[in-house]
Amino acid sequence: MNHLHSSKLRACRTALPIGAITVLATFGCSSSSSGSFTSDVDSGSSSPDSSTPADSGTPPSDSGSVDSSTAALTLPFFVSDQFIPSGFMNDPTGITLSSGANGGATCPTRAPTAGGDCYVIQWASTGAAWAGVYWQYPSNNWGTEPGLTIASGATQVTFYARGDQGGEVIQFKVGGINDPLNATTGTYGDSFAIASPVETLTTDWQQYTLSLQGTTYMNGVLGGFCWVASATDAGNSNIKFYVDDLQWQ
């Protein structure tokens, strides 16, 4: 199922690139439609465009379900069934992202335990020093709406990733959108921010884990997953890589 949507370029508060986990700053962000993602600059907007309604898309049919007694999504579940990769950061016109819907690019292979959507991600820098994408709930949510209510007890976010050529340098994250402990704007925010080490991908599928041990998220999750890349890493100004079997457990 594909939940990719389009909107205007906007400013947002979100995590800085590789190596910075909890520091927040204001940068241009946008969401985009499946296939090739481009956006028009809205020079008059300094916050998410509330006039654009969040498109809930097709109701998800995933491994997680809503527990009616707590109104919380049960574990485990695939991120692609609940979160939307709408948070394009810093270089939105240089990023393309597809899960194969509507004629978009598809992963050349699937991970050993493929599940959910397999994402094809490419960044060809237009001059920006870094770029990244947040999977958000709901679409384009930088703190203006509540996040997804998830049952307590999640211990990790797991996924597979591989590079197209090998040597792609990426950092992966979960949480960290408009963290109320650090941000001064936005009503809502993630109460946690987890980041992986800076990873160098190979052409083989490798499984990665972001530990959620000791993490609380009772007020909801806005940022279900994120990747960030820096152009200062050799060859990183034009990269393609793949992410598959992305799930909360």
ROMI-796705 format. One line per field, with one value per residue (C-alpha): residue number from 1; residue in three letters; x, y, z. Coordinates in steps of 0.001 Angstrom, whole numbers. Layout:
<nodes>
i = [NUM:...]
aa = [ALA:...]
u = [X:...]
v = [Y:...]
w = [Z:...]
</nodes>
This chain:
<nodes>
i = [1:2:3:4:5:6:7:8:9:10:11:12:13:14:15:16:17:18:19:20:21:22:23:24:25:26:27:28:29:30:31:32:33:34:35:36:37:38:39:40:41:42:43:44:45:46:47:48:49:50:51:52:53:54:55:56:57:58:59:60:61:62:63:64:65:66:67:68:69:70:71:72:73:74:75:76:77:78:79:80:81:82:83:84:85:86:87:88:89:90:91:92:93:94:95:96:97:98:99:100:101:102:103:104:105:106:107:108:109:110:111:112:113:114:115:116:117:118:119:120:121:122:123:124:125:126:127:128:129:130:131:132:133:134:135:136:137:138:139:140:141:142:143:144:145:146:147:148:149:150:151:152:153:154:155:156:157:158:159:160:161:162:163:164:165:166:167:168:169:170:171:172:173:174:175:176:177:178:179:180:181:182:183:184:185:186:187:188:189:190:191:192:193:194:195:196:197:198:199:200:201:202:203:204:205:206:207:208:209:210:211:212:213:214:215:216:217:218:219:220:221:222:223:224:225:226:227:228:229:230:231:232:233:234:235:236:237:238:239:240:241:242:243:244:245:246:247:248:249]
aa = [MET:ASN:HIS:LEU:HIS:SER:SER:LYS:LEU:ARG:ALA:CYS:ARG:THR:ALA:LEU:PRO:ILE:GLY:ALA:ILE:THR:VAL:LEU:ALA:THR:PHE:GLY:CYS:SER:SER:SER:SER:SER:GLY:SER:PHE:THR:SER:ASP:VAL:ASP:SER:GLY:SER:SER:SER:PRO:ASP:SER:SER:THR:PRO:ALA:ASP:SER:GLY:THR:PRO:PRO:SER:ASP:SER:GLY:SER:VAL:ASP:SER:SER:THR:ALA:ALA:LEU:THR:LEU:PRO:PHE:PHE:VAL:SER:ASP:GLN:PHE:ILE:PRO:SER:GLY:PHE:MET:ASN:ASP:PRO:THR:GLY:ILE:THR:LEU:SER:SER:GLY:ALA:ASN:GLY:GLY:ALA:THR:CYS:PRO:THR:ARG:ALA:PRO:THR:ALA:GLY:GLY:ASP:CYS:TYR:VAL:ILE:GLN:TRP:ALA:SER:THR:GLY:ALA:ALA:TRP:ALA:GLY:VAL:TYR:TRP:GLN:TYR:PRO:SER:ASN:ASN:TRP:GLY:THR:GLU:PRO:GLY:LEU:THR:ILE:ALA:SER:GLY:ALA:THR:GLN:VAL:THR:PHE:TYR:ALA:ARG:GLY:ASP:GLN:GLY:GLY:GLU:VAL:ILE:GLN:PHE:LYS:VAL:GLY:GLY:ILE:ASN:ASP:PRO:LEU:ASN:ALA:THR:THR:GLY:THR:TYR:GLY:ASP:SER:PHE:ALA:ILE:ALA:SER:PRO:VAL:GLU:THR:LEU:THR:THR:ASP:TRP:GLN:GLN:TYR:THR:LEU:SER:LEU:GLN:GLY:THR:THR:TYR:MET:ASN:GLY:VAL:LEU:GLY:GLY:PHE:CYS:TRP:VAL:ALA:SER:ALA:THR:ASP:ALA:GLY:ASN:SER:ASN:ILE:LYS:PHE:TYR:VAL:ASP:ASP:LEU:GLN:TRP:GLN]
u = [0:1363:653:2763:1207:2128:2207:4100:7606:7391:9582:9683:11527:13253:16453:19731:21738:24161:25598:23013:20189:18356:19357:16540:16589:14347:14731:12598:10580:7960:6022:5742:3803:4999:7642:9657:9144:9271:7837:7202:8633:6025:8053:5209:4938:6976:5048:3331:505:-2582:-4784:-3676:-5676:-3873:-4855:-5437:-5260:-6554:-7321:-4302:-4349:-1221:182:-824:-4390:-6124:-6865:-10357:-9904:-6957:-7385:-3717:-2163:-978:2494:4114:3209:4804:5727:4452:951:768:3301:3699:7112:6021:8728:11236:14047:16482:16691:13203:13680:16805:15048:12995:11234:8971:7478:6526:2952:1619:4517:7202:10506:10524:13249:15343:15231:13413:14924:15220:12106:10298:7252:5391:6591:10080:11324:13601:15314:17588:19225:20945:22005:20953:23649:22351:24824:22389:18945:16536:12939:10682:7867:5142:1715:-363:1136:3224:2852:5639:3882:500:-1417:-1214:938:-20:-1044:921:562:3313:6066:7799:11428:12839:12395:13912:14488:16723:18749:21165:22939:22651:26418:27716:29444:26347:26627:23304:22033:18651:16404:13055:11241:12712:10052:9445:10707:8869:11950:13949:11579:9756:7107:4340:1773:2732:6004:7871:9056:12124:14791:16804:19560:21706:25440:26380:26074:27944:25710:26787:25020:23739:20683:21691:19298:19468:17867:16988:16509:13461:14364:13437:11579:8130:5770:2421:1549:1841:4525:4921:8152:7964:11224:13770:16933:19507:22519:25314:26933:30254:30625:32509:30141:27066:25873:24259:23142:20468:19553:16706:14785:12542:10683:10460:8530:7935:8143]
v = [0:3415:6496:9061:12505:15932:19401:22686:23206:24383:25276:22925:22134:18811:16999:18196:15851:13061:13109:15490:13682:16170:19558:21107:23751:25282:24016:23756:20542:19096:15992:14517:12119:8599:8205:11376:13955:17669:20691:24370:26814:28656:31652:32935:29898:29464:26534:23380:24231:23572:24284:20990:18187:15022:12267:9125:7069:3530:2065:-39:-3810:-4477:-6801:-4380:-3559:-1055:-2305:-942:-1061:1353:2952:2112:332:-3110:-4439:-5459:-3438:-2343:1334:1632:731:3562:6318:8373:9393:13006:14865:15764:17772:20418:19342:18152:18625:16476:13505:10808:8083:5316:2053:1011:2298:4281:3246:4333:2537:-818:-2485:-4779:-7451:-7864:-8395:-11958:-11444:-8936:-7248:-3982:-1634:-1766:1792:3024:6201:8468:11772:13844:16975:20277:21976:21180:19815:17215:15721:13265:12059:11464:8891:10889:10440:11975:13251:16453:16516:18618:19130:20609:17351:14426:11489:7841:6153:2899:265:382:-2190:-1657:-2693:-1948:-726:-3169:-2930:-4072:-1677:-2012:381:470:748:181:2799:4957:6607:6935:7529:6172:7624:7244:9939:13412:15501:18762:17201:19199:18974:20959:22746:25972:25699:23223:21792:18141:16284:13038:12479:10563:10642:7567:7510:4737:5029:6388:3310:2499:355:-2553:-4046:-6893:-6622:-5997:-5890:-2894:-2277:920:31:1434:-86:2350:4637:6005:7428:7570:10892:9451:9091:11656:10371:6614:6438:8709:8632:11402:11660:14214:15343:15720:11939:10747:10086:10892:13772:11277:8073:5425:2891:607:23:-3001:-4882:-1746:-2446:-1575:-4563]
w = [0:-922:1170:-660:-1059:-2437:-893:-1058:282:3821:6801:9740:12927:12815:13690:12243:9985:10823:14328:15853:17617:19788:18365:16352:13636:11011:7431:4293:4132:1853:1027:-2426:-4575:-5429:-8081:-8607:-5884:-6611:-4827:-5454:-2944:-906:212:2336:4575:7737:9160:7871:5492:7574:4566:3017:4638:5650:3253:5239:2038:1919:5347:6321:6449:8450:11049:13795:14774:16984:20477:21071:24857:24737:21289:20697:17748:18770:18038:15759:12654:9394:9278:5694:6893:9435:8665:5476:4061:3733:5651:2929:4523:3289:-384:-1404:-5149:-5019:-3397:-5101:-3140:-4373:-3192:-6723:-6868:-9835:-12036:-9575:-9208:-7442:-5417:-7641:-4909:-1608:1819:3171:5318:3122:4611:4121:1365:-99:-705:-3470:-2253:-4258:-3409:-6082:-4205:-5754:-3677:-196:2327:3634:3091:4634:4883:7883:7873:9651:11236:9905:6666:7023:10795:12314:15628:14718:15270:17698:16686:16335:19574:19850:22534:25140:25134:21792:22114:18665:15124:12644:8896:6068:3940:1022:-1304:-5066:-5571:-2042:93:657:4098:5915:9445:10514:13208:14946:16904:17348:15580:17465:20679:23395:25614:23077:20705:21378:18666:17935:20300:19848:19583:20045:23595:22404:19700:18749:16119:14716:14217:10798:8586:5364:3170:1002:-2005:177:2395:5999:8941:11273:14652:16485:20141:21922:25283:28034:25609:26448:23843:25614:23956:20469:17792:15005:13465:12915:10948:9294:7190:6870:4535:4332:1091:2904:2902:-205:-3103:-1045:-3229:-5634:-3951:-4271:-1625:-586:2682:3252:6008:8153:11330:14949:17288]
</nodes>
